[in-house]
Amino acid sequence: MPADYLPILIMIVVAAGFALIALVVPYYLGPRHPNSVKSDTYESGKLPYGEARRKVPVHYYMVAMLFMMFDIEVVFFYPWAVIFRQLKLFGLIEMGIFVLILLIGYVYVWKKGALEWD
């Protein structure tokens, strides 16, 4: 039994070795020319404004979570489309139920006002 896990152990060791090399080699071989412009803070390429610890509205996080939830659900369409011909009518009905559940969730979120940006 333990011999069956040997390829997985080898893969983990090789992956860890690549990660270690990718972190150590640039540290020693990379150029180091620090100056005040490079050490200055920035936010997405722009100079920062206001305090760094300003509060972000909860609604921002709600919209982000909803986007991720519905976006990840769409990933399930690809494997379904690949084997659609094998599933025939059963697959079509199951995907219809899946889309209906997504639609009900979307309408619920919409009615609750979670998508409104005030």
DSSP file (Angstrom, degrees, kcal/mol; ACC not computed):
  #  RESIDUE AA STRUCTURE BP1 BP2  ACC     N-H-->O    O-->H-N    N-H-->O    O-->H-N    TCO  KAPPA ALPHA  PHI   PSI    X-CA   Y-CA   Z-CA
    1    1 A M    >>        0   0    0      0, 0.0     3,-1.5     0, 0.0     4,-0.6   0.000 360.0 360.0 360.0 -49.1    0.0    0.0    0.0
    2    2 A P  G >4  +     0   0    0      0, 0.0     3,-1.1     0, 0.0     4,-0.3   0.816 360.0  63.7 -61.0 -27.2    2.6    2.6    0.9
    3    3 A A  G >4 S+     0   0    0      1,-0.2     3,-1.0     2,-0.2     0, 0.0   0.775  92.2  64.5 -66.7 -24.7    4.3    2.0   -2.5
    4    4 A D  G <4 S+     0   0    0     -3,-1.5     4,-0.3     1,-0.2    -1,-0.2   0.769 100.4  51.6 -67.5 -24.8    1.2    3.3   -4.2
    5    5 A Y  G <X S+     0   0    0     -3,-1.1     4,-2.2    -4,-0.6    -1,-0.2   0.453  82.3  94.4 -91.4  -1.5    1.7    6.7   -2.7
    6    6 A L  H <> S+     0   0    0     -3,-1.0     4,-2.6    -4,-0.3     5,-0.2   0.904  82.4  51.6 -60.6 -44.4    5.4    7.0   -3.9
    7    7 A P  H  > S+     0   0    0      0, 0.0     4,-2.2     0, 0.0    -1,-0.2   0.880 110.2  50.1 -60.9 -35.1    4.5    8.9   -7.1
    8    8 A I  H  > S+     0   0    0     -4,-0.3     4,-2.3     2,-0.2    -2,-0.2   0.913 110.5  49.5 -68.2 -41.4    2.5   11.4   -5.0
    9    9 A L  H  X S+     0   0    0     -4,-2.2     4,-2.4     1,-0.2    -1,-0.2   0.914 110.9  49.8 -62.3 -42.7    5.4   11.9   -2.6
   10   10 A I  H  X S+     0   0    0     -4,-2.6     4,-2.6     1,-0.2    -1,-0.2   0.909 110.1  50.9 -62.7 -41.6    7.8   12.4   -5.6
   11   11 A M  H  X S+     0   0    0     -4,-2.2     4,-2.5     1,-0.2    -2,-0.2   0.904 110.5  48.9 -63.0 -41.4    5.4   15.0   -7.0
   12   12 A I  H  X S+     0   0    0     -4,-2.3     4,-2.5     2,-0.2    -1,-0.2   0.909 112.2  48.3 -65.2 -41.8    5.2   16.9   -3.7
   13   13 A V  H  X S+     0   0    0     -4,-2.4     4,-2.3     2,-0.2    -2,-0.2   0.918 113.4  46.8 -65.5 -43.3    9.0   16.9   -3.4
   14   14 A V  H  X S+     0   0    0     -4,-2.6     4,-2.5     2,-0.2    -2,-0.2   0.916 113.5  48.5 -65.2 -42.8    9.5   18.1   -6.9
   15   15 A A  H  X S+     0   0    0     -4,-2.5     4,-2.3     2,-0.2    -2,-0.2   0.914 112.5  48.0 -63.7 -43.0    6.9   20.8   -6.6
   16   16 A A  H  X S+     0   0    0     -4,-2.5     4,-2.6     2,-0.2    -1,-0.2   0.882 110.8  52.6 -65.0 -37.3    8.4   22.0   -3.3
   17   17 A G  H  X S+     0   0    0     -4,-2.3     4,-2.6     2,-0.2    -2,-0.2   0.926 109.9  47.4 -63.4 -45.3   11.8   22.0   -4.9
   18   18 A F  H  X S+     0   0    0     -4,-2.5     4,-2.6     2,-0.2    -2,-0.2   0.911 112.9  49.4 -61.9 -42.1   10.6   24.2   -7.8
   19   19 A A  H  X S+     0   0    0     -4,-2.3     4,-1.3     2,-0.2    -2,-0.2   0.922 111.7  48.5 -63.6 -43.7    8.9   26.6   -5.3
   20   20 A L  H  X S+     0   0    0     -4,-2.6     4,-2.6     1,-0.2     3,-0.4   0.920 112.8  47.6 -62.9 -44.2   12.0   26.8   -3.2
   21   21 A I  H  X S+     0   0    0     -4,-2.6     4,-2.0     1,-0.2    -1,-0.2   0.906 109.0  54.5 -62.8 -41.6   14.2   27.5   -6.3
   22   22 A A  H  < S+     0   0    0     -4,-2.6    -1,-0.2     1,-0.2    -2,-0.2   0.759 115.8  39.4 -65.6 -24.3   11.7   30.1   -7.5
   23   23 A L  H  X S+     0   0    0     -4,-1.3     4,-0.6    -3,-0.4    -2,-0.2   0.826 120.4  40.6 -91.4 -36.4   12.0   31.9   -4.2
   24   24 A V  H  X S+     0   0    0     -4,-2.6     4,-1.6    -5,-0.2     5,-0.2   0.915 107.9  56.1 -83.3 -45.0   15.7   31.6   -3.4
   25   25 A V  H  X S+     0   0    0     -4,-2.0     4,-2.6    -5,-0.3     5,-0.3   0.916 107.7  46.9 -61.3 -48.0   17.4   32.1   -6.8
   26   26 A P  H  > S+     0   0    0      0, 0.0     4,-2.2     0, 0.0    -1,-0.2   0.844 107.4  59.5 -63.4 -29.8   15.8   35.6   -7.6
   27   27 A Y  H  < S+     0   0    0     -4,-0.6    -2,-0.2     1,-0.2    -3,-0.1   0.913 116.1  32.1 -63.1 -40.9   16.7   36.7   -4.1
   28   28 A Y  H  < S+     0   0    0     -4,-1.6    -1,-0.2    -3,-0.3    -3,-0.1   0.797 128.8  36.2 -87.6 -29.9   20.4   36.1   -4.7
   29   29 A L  H  < S+     0   0    0     -4,-2.6    -2,-0.2    -5,-0.2    -1,-0.1   0.646  93.4  99.9 -98.9 -16.1   20.6   36.9   -8.4
   30   30 A G  S  < S-     0   0    0     -4,-2.2     2,-0.1    -5,-0.3     0, 0.0  -0.343  79.0-102.8 -73.4 151.6   18.2   39.8   -8.7
   31   31 A P        -     0   0    0      0, 0.0     2,-0.5     0, 0.0    -1,-0.1  -0.417  26.7-155.3 -73.0 149.2   19.3   43.4   -8.8
   32   32 A R        +     0   0    0     -2,-0.1    -2,-0.0     2,-0.1     0, 0.0  -0.909  31.3 147.8-128.0 103.2   19.0   45.6   -5.7
   33   33 A H        -     0   0    0     -2,-0.5     5,-0.1     2,-0.0     2,-0.1  -0.610  24.9-174.2-131.3  72.3   18.8   49.3   -6.4
   34   34 A P        +     0   0    0      0, 0.0     2,-0.3     0, 0.0    -2,-0.1  -0.409  11.2 159.8 -72.0 143.9   16.6   50.7   -3.7
   35   35 A N     >  -     0   0    0     -2,-0.1     4,-1.7     1,-0.0     5,-0.1  -0.926  53.6 -94.7-150.0 175.9   15.6   54.4   -3.9
   36   36 A S  H  > S+     0   0    0     -2,-0.3     4,-0.7     1,-0.2    -1,-0.0   0.830 120.1  53.8 -68.1 -31.5   12.8   56.6   -2.4
   37   37 A V  H >4 S+     0   0    0      1,-0.2     3,-0.6     2,-0.2    -1,-0.2   0.915 110.7  45.7 -69.2 -42.2   10.5   56.3   -5.4
   38   38 A K  H 34 S+     0   0    0      1,-0.2    -1,-0.2    -5,-0.1    -2,-0.2   0.821 113.4  50.4 -69.5 -30.2   10.6   52.5   -5.4
   39   39 A S  H 3< S+     0   0    0     -4,-1.7    -1,-0.2     2,-0.1    -2,-0.2   0.568  87.7 106.7 -84.8  -8.6   10.1   52.4   -1.6
   40   40 A D  S << S-     0   0    0     -4,-0.7     2,-0.1    -3,-0.6    -3,-0.0  -0.403  74.7-113.8 -71.8 147.0    7.1   54.7   -1.7
   41   41 A T        +     0   0    0     -2,-0.1     2,-0.3     7,-0.0    -1,-0.1  -0.458  37.8 176.7 -78.9 153.6    3.6   53.2   -1.2
   42   42 A Y        -     0   0    0      5,-0.2     2,-0.5    -2,-0.1     5,-0.2  -0.985  27.3-137.8-152.3 158.2    1.0   53.1   -3.9
   43   43 A E  B >  S-A   46   0A   0      3,-3.1     3,-1.6    -2,-0.3    -2,-0.0  -0.929  86.0 -30.8-121.9 105.2   -2.5   51.8   -4.5
   44   44 A S  T 3  S-     0   0    0     -2,-0.5    -1,-0.1     1,-0.3     3,-0.1   0.868 125.3 -47.3  55.2  41.2   -2.9   50.2   -8.0
   45   45 A G  T 3  S+     0   0    0      1,-0.3     2,-0.3     0, 0.0    -1,-0.3   0.467 120.9 103.0  84.3   1.3   -0.3   52.5   -9.5
   46   46 A K  B <  S-A   43   0A   0     -3,-1.6    -3,-3.1     3,-0.0    -1,-0.3  -0.832  80.9 -98.5-115.6 154.7   -1.7   55.7   -7.9
   47   47 A L        -     0   0    0     -2,-0.3    -5,-0.2    -5,-0.2     2,-0.0  -0.466  49.1-106.8 -67.3 140.9   -0.6   57.7   -5.0
   48   48 A P        -     0   0    0      0, 0.0     2,-0.3     0, 0.0    -1,-0.1  -0.327  34.3-163.5 -69.8 151.7   -2.5   56.8   -1.8
   49   49 A Y        +     0   0    0      2,-0.1    -3,-0.0    -3,-0.1     0, 0.0  -0.976  48.9   2.0-133.1 148.6   -5.1   59.3   -0.5
   50   50 A G  S    S-     0   0    0     -2,-0.3     2,-0.2     3,-0.0     0, 0.0  -0.129 105.6 -30.6  71.5-171.6   -6.7   59.4    3.0
   51   51 A E    >   -     0   0    0      1,-0.1     3,-0.9     2,-0.0    -2,-0.1  -0.478  49.5-131.7 -79.5 151.3   -5.9   57.1    5.8
   52   52 A A  T 3  S+     0   0    0      1,-0.2    -1,-0.1    -2,-0.2    -2,-0.0   0.740 104.3  55.1 -73.4 -22.6   -4.8   53.5    5.2
   53   53 A R  T 3  S+     0   0    0      2,-0.0    -1,-0.2     0, 0.0     2,-0.1  -0.119  75.1 144.4-104.9  36.5   -7.3   52.2    7.7
   54   54 A R    <   -     0   0    0     -3,-0.9     2,-0.3     1,-0.1    -4,-0.0  -0.423  54.9-103.9 -73.9 153.5  -10.5   53.8    6.3
   55   55 A K        -     0   0    0     -2,-0.1    -1,-0.1     1,-0.0    -2,-0.0  -0.560  26.0-148.6 -82.2 138.7  -13.7   51.7    6.5
   56   56 A V        -     0   0    0     -2,-0.3     5,-0.1     1,-0.0    -1,-0.0  -0.894  29.8-105.7-103.7 134.2  -15.0   50.0    3.5
   57   57 A P    >>  -     0   0    0      0, 0.0     3,-1.0     0, 0.0     4,-0.8  -0.271  18.7-129.6 -61.0 144.3  -18.8   49.6    3.3
   58   58 A V  H 3> S+     0   0    0      1,-0.3     4,-2.1     2,-0.2     3,-0.4   0.820 105.8  68.6 -61.8 -31.3  -20.2   46.1    3.9
   59   59 A H  H 3> S+     0   0    0      1,-0.2     4,-2.5     2,-0.2    -1,-0.3   0.838  91.6  60.3 -59.7 -33.4  -22.2   46.4    0.7
   60   60 A Y  H <> S+     0   0    0     -3,-1.0     4,-1.9     1,-0.2    -1,-0.2   0.920 107.5  44.6 -58.8 -45.0  -18.9   46.3   -1.2
   61   61 A Y  H  X S+     0   0    0     -4,-0.8     4,-2.6    -3,-0.4    -2,-0.2   0.862 110.2  55.4 -69.8 -36.0  -18.2   42.8    0.2
   62   62 A M  H  X S+     0   0    0     -4,-2.1     4,-2.5     2,-0.2    -2,-0.2   0.937 109.5  45.8 -62.2 -46.2  -21.7   41.6   -0.3
   63   63 A V  H  X S+     0   0    0     -4,-2.5     4,-2.5     1,-0.2    -1,-0.2   0.908 112.8  51.3 -64.0 -40.8  -21.6   42.5   -4.0
   64   64 A A  H  X S+     0   0    0     -4,-1.9     4,-2.3    -5,-0.2    -2,-0.2   0.916 111.4  46.9 -62.8 -43.1  -18.2   40.8   -4.3
   65   65 A M  H  X S+     0   0    0     -4,-2.6     4,-2.6     2,-0.2    -2,-0.2   0.902 112.6  49.6 -66.9 -40.3  -19.4   37.6   -2.6
   66   66 A L  H  X S+     0   0    0     -4,-2.5     4,-2.5     2,-0.2     5,-0.3   0.915 110.5  50.7 -64.2 -41.8  -22.5   37.5   -4.8
   67   67 A F  H  X S+     0   0    0     -4,-2.5     4,-2.4     1,-0.2     5,-0.2   0.937 112.3  46.5 -60.0 -46.5  -20.4   38.0   -7.9
   68   68 A M  H  X S+     0   0    0     -4,-2.3     4,-2.6     2,-0.2     5,-0.2   0.911 111.8  51.9 -63.3 -41.6  -18.1   35.1   -6.9
   69   69 A M  H  X S+     0   0    0     -4,-2.6     4,-1.6     1,-0.2    -2,-0.2   0.953 116.3  37.7 -61.4 -51.1  -21.0   32.9   -6.0
   70   70 A F  H  X S+     0   0    0     -4,-2.5     4,-1.0     1,-0.2    -1,-0.2   0.817 116.0  54.1 -72.8 -29.2  -22.8   33.3   -9.3
   71   71 A D  H  X S+     0   0    0     -4,-2.4     4,-0.6    -5,-0.3     3,-0.3   0.903 108.4  48.2 -70.8 -40.4  -19.6   33.4  -11.3
   72   72 A I  H >< S+     0   0    0     -4,-2.6     3,-1.0     1,-0.2     4,-0.4   0.859 105.5  59.2 -68.1 -34.7  -18.4   30.1   -9.9
   73   73 A E  H >< S+     0   0    0     -4,-1.6     3,-1.3     1,-0.3    -1,-0.2   0.845  96.5  61.8 -62.8 -32.0  -21.7   28.4  -10.6
   74   74 A V  H >< S+     0   0    0     -4,-1.0     3,-1.8    -3,-0.3     4,-0.4   0.763  88.1  72.6 -66.4 -24.0  -21.3   29.2  -14.3
   75   75 A V  T X< S+     0   0    0     -3,-1.0     3,-0.9    -4,-0.6    -1,-0.3   0.791  85.5  66.6 -60.6 -27.1  -18.2   27.0  -14.3
   76   76 A F  T <> S+     0   0    0     -3,-1.3     4,-1.1    -4,-0.4    -1,-0.3   0.652  86.2  70.9 -70.9 -13.9  -20.5   24.0  -14.0
   77   77 A F  H <> S+     0   0    0     -3,-1.8     4,-2.4    -4,-0.2    -1,-0.2   0.841  89.4  61.3 -70.6 -31.9  -21.8   24.7  -17.5
   78   78 A Y  H <> S+     0   0    0     -3,-0.9     4,-2.0    -4,-0.4    -2,-0.2   0.958 105.1  42.4 -65.2 -52.9  -18.6   23.6  -19.3
   79   79 A P  H  > S+     0   0    0      0, 0.0     4,-1.6     0, 0.0    -1,-0.2   0.884 115.1  53.0 -62.2 -33.8  -18.4   20.0  -18.1
   80   80 A W  H  < S+     0   0    0     -4,-1.1    -2,-0.2     1,-0.2     7,-0.2   0.920 108.6  49.2 -63.6 -42.7  -22.1   19.7  -18.8
   81   81 A A  H >< S+     0   0    0     -4,-2.4     3,-0.7     1,-0.2     4,-0.3   0.837 106.6  57.3 -66.4 -32.1  -21.7   21.0  -22.3
   82   82 A V  H 3< S+     0   0    0     -4,-2.0     3,-0.3     1,-0.2    -1,-0.2   0.896 119.1  28.8 -66.6 -39.6  -18.8   18.6  -23.0
   83   83 A I  T >X S+     0   0    0     -4,-1.6     4,-1.7     1,-0.2     3,-0.5   0.094  84.7 117.3-108.5  23.2  -21.0   15.5  -22.2
   84   84 A F  H <> S+     0   0    0     -3,-0.7     4,-1.8     1,-0.2     7,-0.2   0.885  73.5  53.7 -59.2 -41.1  -24.3   17.0  -23.3
   85   85 A R  H 34 S+     0   0    0     -4,-0.3    -1,-0.2    -3,-0.3    -2,-0.1   0.815 109.0  49.3 -66.7 -29.4  -24.8   14.4  -26.1
   86   86 A Q  H <4 S+     0   0    0     -3,-0.5    -1,-0.2     1,-0.2    -2,-0.2   0.838 111.7  48.1 -76.5 -32.6  -24.3   11.5  -23.7
   87   87 A L  H >X S+     0   0    0     -4,-1.7     3,-0.9    -7,-0.2     4,-0.9   0.801  84.1 173.4 -78.7 -29.3  -26.7   12.8  -21.1
   88   88 A K  H 3X  -     0   0    0     -4,-1.8     4,-1.6     1,-0.2    -1,-0.2  -0.265  65.3 -11.0  56.6-135.6  -29.5   13.6  -23.6
   89   89 A L  H 3> S+     0   0    0      1,-0.2     4,-2.5     2,-0.2    -1,-0.2   0.856 135.2  58.6 -66.4 -36.6  -32.9   14.6  -22.1
   90   90 A F  H <> S+     0   0    0     -3,-0.9     4,-2.5     1,-0.2    -1,-0.2   0.929 107.3  47.1 -58.5 -46.4  -31.9   13.8  -18.6
   91   91 A G  H  X S+     0   0    0     -4,-0.9     4,-2.3     1,-0.2    -1,-0.2   0.868 111.0  52.0 -63.9 -37.6  -28.9   16.1  -18.7
   92   92 A L  H  X S+     0   0    0     -4,-1.6     4,-2.0     2,-0.2    -1,-0.2   0.915 111.4  46.3 -65.8 -42.8  -31.0   18.9  -20.2
   93   93 A I  H  X S+     0   0    0     -4,-2.5     4,-2.3     2,-0.2    -2,-0.2   0.920 112.6  50.2 -65.9 -43.6  -33.6   18.6  -17.4
   94   94 A E  H  X S+     0   0    0     -4,-2.5     4,-2.2     1,-0.2    -2,-0.2   0.907 112.0  46.9 -62.4 -42.1  -31.0   18.5  -14.7
   95   95 A M  H  X S+     0   0    0     -4,-2.3     4,-2.7     2,-0.2    -1,-0.2   0.851 109.3  55.4 -69.3 -32.5  -29.3   21.6  -16.1
   96   96 A G  H  X S+     0   0    0     -4,-2.0     4,-2.2     2,-0.2    -2,-0.2   0.911 108.8  47.2 -63.1 -41.6  -32.7   23.3  -16.3
   97   97 A I  H  X S+     0   0    0     -4,-2.3     4,-2.4     2,-0.2    -2,-0.2   0.911 111.9  51.0 -64.1 -42.6  -33.3   22.6  -12.6
   98   98 A F  H  X S+     0   0    0     -4,-2.2     4,-2.2     1,-0.2    -2,-0.2   0.923 111.9  46.1 -60.4 -46.0  -29.8   23.9  -11.8
   99   99 A V  H  X S+     0   0    0     -4,-2.7     4,-2.7     1,-0.2    -1,-0.2   0.871 110.6  54.2 -66.0 -36.9  -30.4   27.1  -13.8
  100  100 A L  H  X S+     0   0    0     -4,-2.2     4,-2.5     2,-0.2    -2,-0.2   0.911 108.0  49.0 -63.7 -42.2  -33.8   27.5  -12.2
  101  101 A I  H  X S+     0   0    0     -4,-2.4     4,-2.2     2,-0.2    -2,-0.2   0.917 112.6  48.4 -63.2 -42.8  -32.2   27.3   -8.7
  102  102 A L  H  X S+     0   0    0     -4,-2.2     4,-2.5     1,-0.2    -2,-0.2   0.913 111.3  50.3 -61.6 -42.5  -29.7   29.9   -9.7
  103  103 A L  H  X S+     0   0    0     -4,-2.7     4,-2.7     2,-0.2    -2,-0.2   0.892 108.6  51.4 -64.6 -40.5  -32.4   32.1  -11.1
  104  104 A I  H  X S+     0   0    0     -4,-2.5     4,-2.3     2,-0.2    -1,-0.2   0.917 111.6  48.0 -62.4 -42.8  -34.4   31.8   -7.9
  105  105 A G  H  X S+     0   0    0     -4,-2.2     4,-2.3     2,-0.2    -2,-0.2   0.894 111.9  49.7 -63.8 -39.9  -31.3   32.8   -5.9
  106  106 A Y  H  X S+     0   0    0     -4,-2.5     4,-2.4     2,-0.2    -2,-0.2   0.922 111.8  47.2 -65.6 -44.5  -30.7   35.7   -8.2
  107  107 A V  H  X S+     0   0    0     -4,-2.7     4,-2.8     2,-0.2    -2,-0.2   0.894 111.4  52.3 -64.4 -39.7  -34.2   37.0   -8.0
  108  108 A Y  H  X S+     0   0    0     -4,-2.3     4,-2.0     2,-0.2    -2,-0.2   0.933 111.7  45.5 -60.5 -47.1  -34.1   36.6   -4.2
  109  109 A V  H  X>S+     0   0    0     -4,-2.3     5,-1.9     1,-0.2     4,-0.6   0.896 113.4  50.7 -63.6 -40.0  -30.9   38.7   -4.0
  110  110 A W  H ><5S+     0   0    0     -4,-2.4     3,-1.0     1,-0.2    -2,-0.2   0.927 110.8  47.7 -63.8 -46.4  -32.4   41.3   -6.3
  111  111 A K  H 3<5S+     0   0    0     -4,-2.8    -1,-0.2     1,-0.3    -2,-0.2   0.827 107.0  57.1 -66.0 -31.9  -35.6   41.6   -4.3
  112  112 A K  H 3<5S-     0   0    0     -4,-2.0    -1,-0.3    -5,-0.2    -2,-0.2   0.660 113.3-120.8 -72.4 -14.8  -33.6   42.0   -1.1
  113  113 A G  T X<5S+     0   0    0     -3,-1.0     3,-1.1    -4,-0.6    -3,-0.2   0.664  70.1 136.0  85.4  16.8  -31.8   44.9   -2.6
  114  114 A A  T 3 <S+     0   0    0     -5,-1.9    -4,-0.2     1,-0.2   -48,-0.1   0.707  71.5  53.2 -71.6 -17.5  -28.3   43.5   -2.3
  115  115 A L  T 3  S+     0   0    0     -6,-0.5     2,-0.4    -5,-0.2    -1,-0.2   0.492  84.7 104.0 -94.3  -3.3  -27.5   44.6   -5.9
  116  116 A E    <   -     0   0    0     -3,-1.1     2,-0.7    -6,-0.1     0, 0.0  -0.643  58.4-155.5 -81.0 131.0  -28.5   48.2   -5.3
  117  117 A W              0   0    0     -2,-0.4    -3,-0.1     1,-0.1    -2,-0.0  -0.873 360.0 360.0-110.6 100.2  -25.6   50.6   -4.8
  118  118 A D              0   0    0     -2,-0.7    -1,-0.1     0, 0.0    -2,-0.0   0.421 360.0 360.0 -96.2 360.0  -26.6   53.6   -2.8
